[in-house]
Amino acid sequence: MWTKIICPFHSESRASACYSSDGGFKCFACGTQGSLLNLLMEREKLDRGGAIKRYEEITGEAYSTVREGSTWKSSGEVFTGTRDY
């Protein structure tokens, strides 16, 4: 499911970006796309913990993702299973 948000990577007054519950991100105004968490680490020079905090501020949701055989918890510290990078 995709949710509309204001893009954190440029100035705007209306929501032109979407993110999905699995962390995908796409802005239709500036063209930025990819993993929201990775984009925050790269563009805002944040470590993983800082990016998770910023992710939660932007989306209004706790950071957690469940994918095939893996579980990420909002602390960023708990991981079980395997995950492709």
Secondary structure, 3 states (H helix, E strand, C coil): CEEEECCCCCCCCCCCEEEECCCEEEECCCCCEEEHHHHHHHHCCCCHHHHHHHHHHHHCCCCCEEECCEEECCCCCCEEECCCC
